[in-house]
Amino acid sequence: SKRSCVPCFARSRRFSGAKTTGPTRPGGARDGWARDRIDPLATMTMDSEEAEAILAPDWERSRRRRKKRVLVALAATAVGVLALASVLAFLQVFQGWDEGARLAPSPQPSPSVEVAPRWPIEPGQFAAVRGGDFVLAGRPVEGEGNETDCRPLYLTGWNAWDIARAARISPRNHKTVGGETGKEALEAQLAAANAAGLNVVRAWAHTVDPSYPVMRSPGVYDEAGLDAIDFLLDRANKHGVRVILSFVDNWKYAGGVDQMVDFSPTAPSRTGARPEDETGDFDQIGLNETAKEYEVKRHALFFTDEGAREVYKGHVRELLERVNSYSGVVYKEDPTIFAWNLINEPRCESWLVEGCEGRLQGWIEEMSAYVKLLDPNHLVTVGGEGFFAGPGSNSEGPTGNLSANPADWAAKTGQDFVANHAPESIDFATIHLWPDNWNQSSTAFQEEWIRSHAELASSVLKKPVIVQEFGKKLADPETREDLGERDSVYEMVNKLVESDVEEGGSLKGSLFWNWEIDLLIGATEDPYTLRPEDSTFDLIRSHALRMQNLSESRSFDCGDLK
């Protein structure tokens, strides 16, 4: 046992000259050690030869006994380790020994311990879609033919909208936890994510904070903002975490749709200042009807105004052709990037703007084709919640299960899940799930929302689908008393994803919202964010392990996939 081996190892350390602590006897031995030795005081009256003659046999016998005990202890330890390894291997392979059992998460390593990437990112190994699965396939190796052995990649990740600005934070300009720099905090989070088995993070390739701009004006960029994105990609590559980057945000003004419309030389000049993003995402609450209609109509210009479209294309081009200042890799040639989101949660509100579904659909088709033209290496998706369009929309194709929408307003956002993800230039579909924002606390609704999209992705789109955002906020982020309610949502999503993967369905992963970097002192904590010590994070670790096991148990021939 470990208990019986402790004194064995302690004695061997003392013999080897290891440092010891505690009270010692005059001869240098600690109390309770070397009890069979002759008391040195008894030999003080003898000459050196007599003492040596008396002590030598006892010392030799004692040395042999100690050596024998050490060998026995080492042998027992080896047998114990082999037995433990056999049990763990059995549990790893035969997880069905208890239908309700779940493998516990692996112990988290010390932050000082470097953990090798669980999902190493090889040069040229871009994520691709093959047979309805995300796969990792390498490029042809000269003289060795094409890569043919593909490994499926099931996504387990998180959203971190502010992670791309983290590298710009410094104790010189902010009060940070422990005086840590943003770069140090970002690296620590990516290392922790890898240790937990997470393999993808979703972030913004723009700013949402006017204090930290990325694009100052069309074609004019803040180098520090781009450098921060460079650092994110370089460190993510090191830790085996792939990145989904979104080009533009629907909600915030800075780095968002409304700012690009204001940048446009062909859009009408603003007649009034846009309402401030005081807290959370911009919404129309508190606006009078005149101001509300003005903002909604101006927002819709983003999808049709020629100048706004060119501003967007310029931003896309700037990023795709960017050379990473840390790795020296061009973004469009970097396998660290898993995929591009065209936009985060697009809105073209058909309750006021006629033909909004058609406007958004045309924009999706044009911009996805443009991204693919410049960057054929990476996957592309829209970035929407997955709402179904209502009757009479201008979009083509099936509208899906309208009754699955969270409320009537969802059918008037301009989105049409099936039509939006149908173009060949869109590689996979996404949905978001917001029980609190949508006032849909029913587990039955949440399950049906996910299942209905998975069925359409399989039967109509024939493409993978992921739950790209889902979360459950806490009533009090400080006390965290309602973790159980949040845990139930995470357990439900995890179970549906795992089940669909096991059955070969279209649902291939999920990314929770969110995991903030604990960096700024005094910052208001997002009620959705997870802490590593939360019970919810334990669920994520266990889910990640099971998803990795599923991935490692499967491989197939990808033919000439490049």
N, C-alpha and C positions, 0 to 999 in steps of 0.2 A: 504494500500500500504506500501512498505518498507519505503518510505519517511515519512509517517505519524507515523510509529512505532519507528523511530529512537529516537525522543525525549522521547518517553515513556520508552524505554530501558535505555536511559541516566539517566532519573530521578530515575528509580528503582535502578541503580547502585549507584547513589549518596546516596540514602536513606540507602543502605546496607553498606555504609562506603567505597565504592570503591574509588580508587584514582582518583582525578580530576585534570585537568590542566587549566590554563588560569587565568585571574584576578578575584579576589574575593572581595566581600563586607566585611566590618568589622566583620559581623557575620559569615563569612565562606562561604556564598553562592556566586556562580558565577553570573556575570552580566546577567540579563535577566531571572533569576530563582527565584521562590517564590515571584512573584510580588504581591500576595494577602496578604503577611504577613504584620503585623503592624511593623512600623519602630522601631527598638529597642531603638533609641535615645529618642522616645516619652515616654518611660517607665522609663528612668533613674532617674526621680524625684519621682517615686512612691516607696512605700515599696514593699517588695517581695510578700506579700499576695495579694495586690491590682493588681500588675502586673500579677500574676498567674491567678487571677479571670478574668481579662480582656482578657488575651491571650488564656486561655484554650478553650473556645467555638470556637474561630476562628481556633485554631490549630486542633481541632477535626474535624471541618467541612472541613478544607483543607486536613487533612489526609484521610477522607472518599472520597473526590473528587479525590484525587490522586490514591487511591486504586481502585476506580471505573474505572478511565481512564486506569490503568494498566490492569485490568481484560478485559476491552473492547478490548484493543490492542492485548492482548494474544489470545482472541477468534478470532479476525480478522486474526491474523497470522496463527492460526490453520486452519481456513477455506481456506486461501490462499494456504497453504502447501498441503492440501488435493486436492484442485483443480489442482494445478500444478502436483501432483503425478498422478492424473487421466489422464491428458493430455499426460504425458510422457509414461504412461502405454499403452495408446492408440497408440501412435507413435511406441512404441517398438513392439507391437503385429501386428498392421496393417500398415506395412511398404509400402504397395502398394497404399497408398492414393495418391501418386504422382509418376507416372512411372519413372520420371527422378530424383526424390529426393533421396538423400543419407543422412543417418544419420550422423550428425557431430560427430567428435571424442569427447570422454568424456574429460572434463577439466583435465589437468594433475595435480596430487596432488603435494603438496610441497614435496621436497626431504626428508624433515624430517618426513613426514607422512608415516607410514608403511601400505602398501596395502596388504591385504590378497591375497594369490595366486588365480588367476582366474582358473588355471588348477592345483590344488594340486596333488602332487605325493604321492600316498599311498604306504605303504610297500607291496611289492609283486605284484604291479599293473603294469605289463609289457605291453608295447604296442604290439598288435598282429594284424594279418590280418584275417578278417572274412567276407566272402561274398563280397570281393573286397573292403572292407573298412578297414582303420586303426581303431582299437577299443581299449579301455581301459578295460581290464578284470582282475579281481583279482584272486588270487589263492584260492583253496578250503580252507574254514575255518573249522578247526576241530570241529566236532559236529554240524555244521550248513550247511553241504552240500556244493555245488559248487556255485560260483558266476555265475549268469545267465543274469543279466541285464547289457548289454554292451552299452557304450556310444561311438559314433563315434568321432574320433579325426581328425579334418581337420587341416593341418599344415599351420601355418603362422609364418614365422621366418626369420632369417638372417644368413649370413655367417660372421664369424670373425676368420680368419685363425690364428691371433696372440693372441687370447684370452687365449689360454692355457699357454702362457708364462707371462701373465700380472701380476700374483701374485708374480713374481720374481723381478719386478721393484720396486725400492726404491729411495726416495730422497737422500739417502746416496751415491748412485752411478749414479744417473741421475738427471738432472734438470726436475722436473715435474710441471705440472700446479697446482698452489696453494700449492705446497709441498705435494701433495697427494701421497699415496702409491698405488702400483698396485692393492693390495687387496681391498682398499677402492674404487678405480675407477671401478674395476670389479663388486663389489657388487652394486654400484650405477647403472651401466648399466643394470644388471640383474633386479634390482628393477624397473627401468624405462621401461624395456621390458615387465615385467609383467603388469605394469600399462597401457601400450599401448595395451595389449591383445596378445602379441607375445607368442608362446608356444614352440618354438624349436630354437636352435642355432646349427650351424655346425662349428666344429673346428678340428684342427689337434691333433692327439694323438702322436705327435712327434714334433721336432723342424724344422724350416727352417732357423734359425739364428745360425751360428756356435758359436756365443758368449754365447748362452744359450742352450747347448746340452741337450738332453734327453738320447739317447743311445750314449755312447762314443765309444763303440766297441761291437761286439756281446756278449751279456750277461753281459756287464758292463754299468751301468746306473748312471746318475747324479741324486742323490736323490732330489736335489732342483727342477729338471725338472719334476720328477714324482709328487712331492709334489704340484707343481703348478697345475697339472691336477687334483689332489685330491681336491684342494681348489675350482677349477671351478665346479666340480661335486657336492660338498657339498653345495656351495652357490646357484647353479642352482636349486638343490632340494628344498632349502628353499623358493625360489621365484617361484616355479612351472614351471620352464623352462626345458624342456627335451633337451638332447644333442645328436647330431649325431657326432661320432668320426671317423676320417679317419686314417687308420693304416700307410699309406705311401704316399708320394707325387711323382708325375711323373716329376715335373719341377725342383724344387730346389735341390741342391746337398746335403746339410745338412738335414738328416732325409729323404732322397729321394732314388729313385730307383738306381741312379748311385753310391751313397755311399754304398748301400748294395751290389752291384756287386763288388765294390772295397774291401769290407770286406770279400768277399767269398774266401775260401781257394782253391776252385776248378776252379775259373775263371782265365783266363790268366792275368798276371800282366800288369798294365798299361804301355804303352810305352811313354806316355806324359801326362802332367797335364790337367785335365779337365778345359775348359774355365770358368772363374769366373762368378758368378751370380751378375752382376754389378747392374742392375736395372730390376725390374719385374721378370718374369719367364725366365729361360734359353731358348734360341732359337739358331738357326743355322745361323742367319744373321751375316755376317762378317767372317765366317769360309771359308777357302778354301775347295775345293772339297775333298781333301784327309782327312783333319781333320773332315769334316762333315760326310763322310762315316764311319770313325773310330768310332765316337761318336754314330752314329745311330746303328751300328752293336753291339757295346758294350752294349748299352742301352737295346737292344733286348735280351741279355743274361739273364737278370733278370727273364724272364719268363720260361727259360729252364735250366739254370745252377743249379745244385743240391745244391751247397754251398749257392748261393743267396737265393734259396727257403728255406733253413734251417735257414738262418739269419732272413728272414721274419717271418717264423713260430715261431722262438724264441721271436721275438718282440711281436707278437700276444699273445703268451703264457704269457709273462711277464705282459702284460696289463690285460688280462682276469683274471689272478690269483692275481692281485695286491689288497692289502687290503688298503682301503682309510684311510689315517692317521688322517682325521678329523671325518669321520662318522663311521669308523670301518667296513664298508660294502665292501665286495669283489666286484670288478667291474662286474664280470659276474652275480652277484646277485643284482645289483643296478638298480632299475626301472627308475632312472634318465636318464640312457642311452636309447635313443629311438632306435638307430640302429648303426651298424658298416658299414663304407665304406671300401671295400677291398683296394682301391687305388683311389687317386684323379686324374681323367682324364688320364687313361692309354694310352700309345702309344707303338705300335710295328709296325714300318713303312714298309708296304708291298711293297712300291715303290722300296725298296732296299733289304729288307730281305725276302726271299722266305718263304711262309707258315706262315706269321705272324699272320693271323687271327686264324689259328689253334693253334699256340703257346699261344696266349692270351686266347683263349677259354679254353684250357686245364688247364691253370693256374687258371682261374676263377672257374672252376669246382672243382679243387683240394683244393684251399684255402677257398672257401665258405663252402665246406664240413668240412674242418678242424676247422673252426671257430664254426660251428654248433655242432661239436663233443664236443668241450670244453665248449661251451656256448649255450645251447638250449633255453635260455630265451629270447635272443634278436633277433631283426630283422637284416637281412644282405642284402646289395645291393652292386653293383659294384662301382659306383661313377663316371661313364663316362658321356660324353656329349650326347650320343645317336646317333652317326653317323651310317649310313647304309653302309654295305660292298658292294663292287663292284662285278661285274660278275667274276666268276672264283675263288672266295675266297674259302678257305678250310673249312669255317665254315658251319655248317649244319643248315637247316631250312630256312624259308623265309628271304630274305634280306630287305624286306620292300620297302618303296618308295625312291628309289635312287635319284630321281629328287628333293626330299625335302632337300637333303644335301646343306650346304651353298656354297660349291664349289667342284671341282673335287678332291682336295687333301683330303677331308674328308673321301672318300671311301678307302683311302690308309693308314689309321691310325691304322689298325688292329681291330678296333671296328666293331661290328655287333649288332645293338640294340636288335633285336629279339633273336638271338642266345645267346648273353651275359646274357640276363635276363631270359632265359628259364629254367635253372636248378632248381630243387626243392629246393635246398639250397639257392636260391636267392628269397627273399620275395617280393620285389617290384622293380620297374624300376625308373630310373632317367634320366632327360635330363638337359642340360645347354643351355643357350641362350645368345650369345654375339654379338649384332648388330655391335659394333665398331670393335672388333677383326676380325670378319668375313666379314667386309665390306658389311653388309646386313642391311641397314637402312630402307628397305621397310617394312611397317606394314603388307602387304600381306604375305611376306615371313615369318615373325615372327609368325603370326597367324597360317599359314599352318604348320610350324615346330612343334608347340605345338599340333595342332589338329591331325596331322598324327600320332604322337606318342601315343596320347590318344586313337585313334581308334585301333591301333595295340595292345596296352596294354589291351584293352577291348576284342577285337575279337580273338586275337591269344594267348597272354600271360595269359589273365584273371587274371591280377594282378594290383594293384594300381600303378600309376606313379605320380611323383612330378617334378616340375620345381625346381631342387635343387640349381641351380645358375642362376641368371639373373641380368643384370645391364646395366646402360647407363652412360658413363662417361661425365663429364663436361669439356668444353674447358678450363675454368679457374675456378678452385676450390675456388679461393679467391673471385672473384666478383659474381660467381654463377648466371650469367646472362642468362644461357640457361637451367634453371630448367624446363621450359615448355616442352622442347624436352624430357627430362628424365621423366617428369610426364606422357607424352603420352605413353611411353613404360610400365610404371608401371600400368597405367589405363588399358591398353590392357591385360596384364597378369592377373591382378586382376579380370577383367571381365570374361575372359575365365575360370579361376579356379572356380569362384562363379557359373557361368552358368553350368559348368559340374557337380559340386557338387549337385546343385539343381535338375539336371536331372538324377542323379544317375550314372554318367559316371565314368571313371577310374581315372580322374585327381583329386587328393586329397589334393593339397597344393602347396605352393611355398616358396622359401627362397631367399631373395634379396641379392645381393652383392654390398656393404657390409656396415657394421656399425663399424667403428673403435672406440676404446676407446681413447678419447682425453686426453692423459696423458703426453707425452713427449714434452717438449718445443723444438721448432726448427725442429721437425720431418716433413718430406714432406707429405702432405696430399694426400691420394689416390683420384684420380679424380672420382672414383666410390662411395666413401663413402657418406653416408647420415648423415646429422646433424638433431637433433631433431626439430630444428626450421624451417627446409625446408618444402616447400609445399608438397614435395614427402612423407615426413614422415606423414603428415596429411592423405594422401591417404592410407598409410599403417595402420594407426590407424583405419580408417573407414572400411577398408577391414577386419582387424582382428575382429572388432565388428560383422560384418555381418557373418563371418565364425563361430564365437562363437555362434551366434544366431542359425545358421543352425545346429550346433552340439547339442545344448541344446534342440532343437525341435525334436530330433530323439533319439530313443533307440530301442533295439531289443534283443531278446533272443539269447544268445550265447551258449546255451546248456551246454556241459561239457567242454567248453574252459578253459584251464588252462594257 
